[in-house]
């Protein structure tokens, strides 16, 4: 057995101790809370990805609009 790894028996003992300390009802509620937390995290990550894509699209359009507004001014300066 390696010194740094956790064997199957150590894992079983830890799980048994956790079960004895918290009980089945508390573990069920903890599992439900953990599931809700993971779902919320995934939704927020999906939302932030969508926001980043929208921001990138806006940033791509902004330079094109800026060039369109600056070009007529440059032409006006040349004719003056």
ROSEPA-48581 format. One line per 8 residues: number of its first residue (from 0); their letters; for each residue x, y, z of C-alpha. Coordinates in steps of 0.001 Angstrom, whole numbers, plus 500000, padded with zeros to 6 digits. Each point is the difference from the previous one (the first is absolute). Layout:
BEGIN
NUM = a = X/Y/Z ~ ...
END
This chain:
BEGIN
0 = xxxxxxxx = 500000/500000/500000 ~ 501292/503470/499183 ~ 500566/502578/502707 ~ 498166/502890/498303 ~ 496891/498244/498678 ~ 496771/499114/501737 ~ 499109/496339/499834 ~ 496504/498596/499693
8 = xxxxxxxx = 499906/498952/503659 ~ 500955/503478/501235 ~ 497251/501463/497828 ~ 497441/497507/501345 ~ 500976/500806/503595 ~ 499733/503777/499391 ~ 496576/499590/498355 ~ 498809/497828/502880
16 = xxxxxxxx = 501105/502589/502561 ~ 498296/502804/498029 ~ 496799/497925/499823 ~ 500083/499343/503740 ~ 500658/503648/500843 ~ 497365/501605/497789 ~ 497350/497316/499567 ~ 498090/499109/496868
24 = xxxxxxxx = 497500/502897/500103 ~ 502716/502612/500322 ~ 502041/498370/497218 ~ 496965/500041/497693 ~ 499470/503700/500606 ~ 503718/500674/499516 ~ 499902/498066/496730 ~ 496982/501989/498828
32 = xxxxxxxx = 501651/503280/500948 ~ 503171/498972/498205 ~ 498011/499095/496881 ~ 498218/503374/500016 ~ 503330/501768/500448 ~ 501519/498170/497048 ~ 496958/500794/497832 ~ 500197/503683/500932
40 = xxxxxxxx = 503701/500049/499242 ~ 499465/498415/496585 ~ 497227/502474/499168 ~ 502158/502948/501018 ~ 502898/498675/497921 ~ 497704/499597/496997 ~ 498666/503524/500544 ~ 503497/501453/500304
48 = xxxxxxxx = 501050/498189/496807 ~ 496986/501504/498206 ~ 500839/503446/501413 ~ 503626/499664/498872 ~ 498898/499030/496493 ~ 497612/502953/499840 ~ 502728/502344/501246 ~ 502406/498652/497385
56 = xxxxxxxx = 497419/500575/497264 ~ 499399/503559/501182 ~ 503737/500663/500110 ~ 500332/498711/496445 ~ 497286/502393/498804 ~ 501240/503038/501924 ~ 503278/500454/498054 ~ 498115/499804/496704
64 = xxxxxxxx = 497588/502696/501168 ~ 502866/502100/501344 ~ 501780/499820/496638 ~ 496819/501010/498200 ~ 499593/503069/502203 ~ 503652/501047/499841 ~ 500431/499643/496248 ~ 497595/502824/499013
72 = xxxxxxxx = 501738/502320/502444 ~ 503382/499147/498504 ~ 498658/500730/496508 ~ 498542/503290/501194 ~ 503368/500998/501484 ~ 501776/499266/496714 ~ 497587/502163/497992 ~ 500235/502969/502323
END
